[in-house]
C-alpha cells in the first residue's frame, strides 16, 4: 500500500513533469516567431554570415524596402476587404441558420445539422477543380466579394457547430419570457439570443477572420490579377523575388507586418476566444 507521502511525491513529480513538457513545447512553438522578428532587423550580410545570430543593430530600412518592393499595402487592403465581407456574410446567415436548426424541430433539421457537421472535414483543396470550374462559369474569378462569400461558405460548418453549442446552453425560459412580452422570432434572435451568445459569435468571428486572412491555395487559384491578390499570395511572390535578390531582411520584415493584424485580433479577443471554445466544445 502506498503511503500518503509517496502519493504526494508522485503527484508533485507528475506536475513538474507536465510543466517541463509544456515549457519545452512553448519554446519550440515560440522560437520560429522570435527568430522571424529579430531576423527582420538584420542586414543581409548578417543574415548570410549566420542566419541564427542576433542582429548587431536595428535595420529599420528592411520594413521600408518590404513595402517599396512589393504590393504589400495593396495586398493588406485586399485581405482586409475580404475578411470584412466574410464576417458580414457569416453573421447574417450562420447565426439565424444555427438558431433555426437548434431551436425549431422540423422534418430534416437533424439531417441538415449532421451534414454541416460532416462538411467540417471537407477542405476546399479537395474540390478545387470543380470549384474553379464553377467560379469560372459564373464569371467570378478575380472577384474579391465572390471570394469572400466562398470563404464564408467554407467557414459555415464550423460556425454552426460552435454556435449550436451556445444555443443549446441557453435556457428556453428567456425566449418564453420574451414571447410573453410580445417579441417575435426575429426580435428574440436579435435581442435575446445574440447578446447571450456573444462569446461564441466573437470566437467564430476571430477564427473566421484569421482563416480568411491566412488562406492561400483558394486565393491563389481564384485571384490571378496582381492588383486583387491577398496578403499570403503577395508574400509568396515577394519570397520568390527576394530569395534571388538575397534581400532576406525585407522578406522577414514583410512576414512580421503580415503577423501584426493576427496578433492584435488575438490579444483583443483572447478571453472571448477561450470562453467560446470551451463552451462550444463542451456543450456542443
N, C-alpha and C positions, 0 to 999 in steps of 0.2 A: 504494500500500500504506500502511495506517495504521501509524504507529509505536506502540510500547508506551505512550509518554507520552500520545498522543492517545486511545488506548483507555482508559487510566486516567481521563483527564479526562472522557471521555464517560460512563464508568461512575459516576464521582463526581457528575456533573451529573444523571444519571437518579436516583441515590439521593436527592439533595436534592430533586429534583422530586417524587418519590414521598412524601418526608417532608412537604413543604409541603402536598401534596394531602391526606394523611392528617390533618394538623393542622387544615386547613380543614374537613374532614368531621367531625372530632371536635368542633370549635367549633360547627358547625351543629347537630349532634346534641345537644350538652350545653346549649346556650343555652336551649331551652324548659324543660328541667328546672330550671336555675338560676333562670330568670325565675319559674317556678312557686314555688320555695322562697322567694325573697325577697319575692314578692308576698303570700305568706301572712302576712308580718309587717307589712304596710302597712295603714294606716287607709283607710276608704272615701274620704275626702277626698283623700288622697294618690293613690289609685288613679285617681280620676276626674280629678284635675288632670293627672297624667302617668302613664300605665299602665306605662311602661318605666323610670321613675326608681327609684333605690334608696330604701328606706324611711328616714325620718328617725329612727325609733325602732323598738322591737320590740313589736308589739302581740300579746302572748300571748293576749289575750282572744278573738282570732279562733278559736283552737283550741277554747276553751270554748264559743263560740257554735256552732261547727261540730258539736259533739257534742250540745248542748242543742236546737238547731233541727232536728235530723234524727234518723233511726233508725240512726245510724252504728254504734253498738255492736251493735245487733241485726243489722244488715247484715253486719258483720265476723264475728259468730258464725255466721251462716248460711253465709257463704262459707267459713269455716274448716271447718265441719262437712262441707260438700260436697266440699272439697278432700281431707280425710282419707279419706272414703268412696271417692272417686275413686281415690286412690292405693292403698288396700287392694284394690279390685277389680282394678286393673291388675296389682298384684304377684301376686295369687292366680291370675289367669287368663292374663295376657300372657306371663309368664316360662315356665310349663310349656308353653304353646301354641307359643312360639318354639322351645323345646328339642325338642319332638316334630317340628316341621316341618323343623328343620335337621338333627337327628341321626338321625331314623328315616325311611327312604325307603319310602313305601307308595304305593299307587295314588291319584293325585290330590294328593299332597303338594305337588308343584311348582306345580300349578294353584292350589291354595289359597293358597300363598305369593304367587303373582303377583296373585291377586285382592286380597289385603291390600295389596300394593304399589300397585295401581291405585286402591284406596279412599282412599289418601292425598290424592288430588286431588278427592275428593267432600266438599264442605263441607255442614254441617248446614243452612245457609241455603238451599241449592239444593233441599232436600227438606223444607222447613219445614212446608208444608201437610199432606202425608201423615204426617209425623212428629207434628204436633199432633193430627191425627185419630186416629192410633193410640194416643197417650198418653191422649187423652180417652176413647177406647173402653175402655181398660184402667183408667180412673179413677185416673190417676197424675198429673194436674195438681195443682199446689201441693203436690207431694210431693218433699221435698229428697233423700231417699235415691234415689228414682227418677231425679231429675235427675243425681245423682252417677253412677249407673250409665250413664246416657246419655252423660255426659261421658267416662267411661272407655271406652265403646264408640267414641266419636269419636276417642280417642287410641290405640286398639288398633293401627291400621295403622302409624302412625309408631313406636310402641313395638316392634312386631315387626320393622319394618325396621331399627331401630337395634340391637336386641338380637341379631338374626340375624348382624350383622357381628361382634359379640363372640364369639358361639358358634362361628362358623367359624374364628376366630383361635385358639381353644383346641385344642391337640393332643388327639387321641383317646387318647394314651398315658395320660393322667391317669385317664380313665374305665376303661380296661382294667386299670390297676393297682388301681382301686377295686373292680372286678368280681372280681379275684383275691382281694382281701381279704374278699369276701363281701357287698359292697354291692349292693343292688338299684337299680332306676332312680330311685326316689324319693329314696333316700339319696345317690345320685350327684348328683342335681339340687340337693339342699339343701346337701350338704357339699362338693361339688367345683365344680359349675358356678356356683352363685350367688356364692360368695366370689370366684371368678376373674372374674366378670362385674360386680363391684361398681361400677366406673366407669360402665359402660353403664346399670346399674339406677339409679344415682344421677342420671345425666343424664336418663333417662326420667322419673323422679320429679320432678325440678326443672322440666322443660319442661311436664309434665302439670299440675303444681300451679299454675304460672304461667298456663297456658291456662285452667284451671278457675277460677282466682281472677279473671281479667280478662274472662272470657266474658260477652257482653252479649245478643246477639239471641235465643239459645235460652232463656236465663233470663227475658228479657222476655216471651216468649210462654208459657212453661210455668209461671211463677210470677206470679199475679195478686194473691195475698194479701200485703199490705204487711208483715205480720209474718214472712213467709218469704222475702222478696226478698233478693237477694245485693247485695254492695257496689257493683258497677257500676250496677245499677238504682237503688240508693239515691243514688248520686252524680248520676245523671241527673235524678232527682226533685228533689234539692237544687239542682241548677243551674236548673231551671225555677222554683223558688221564689225563690232568692236573686237571680237576674238581674232580677226585677221588684222585689225589695226592695232592690236595689243594695247588698247585703252581699257584695261581692266578696272581702273578706278572709276571711270564713268559708268561702266556696266554695273558695278556693285552699288554705286550711288543711285542709279535708277531702280535697282531692286529694293533699296531701303525706302525710296519715295513711294514705291508701289505698296510696301507693307504698312505705311503710316495710317491710311484710312481704316484698314482692317483692325489694327491695334487700337485705334481710337474708338471704333464701334464696340470692341470687346470691353475696353476699360469703362465705357459709359454704361453698358448694359450687362456686365458680368453677373451682377446679383440676380437680375431678372432671368438671365440665361440659365443659371444654376437652378433656380426655383422652377423654371419651366421644364427643364429636362427631368428633374426629379419627379415633379407632379405628373407630367405627361407620361413618363416611362413607368411609374409605379401604379398609376391609376388607370392607364390606358387599357 
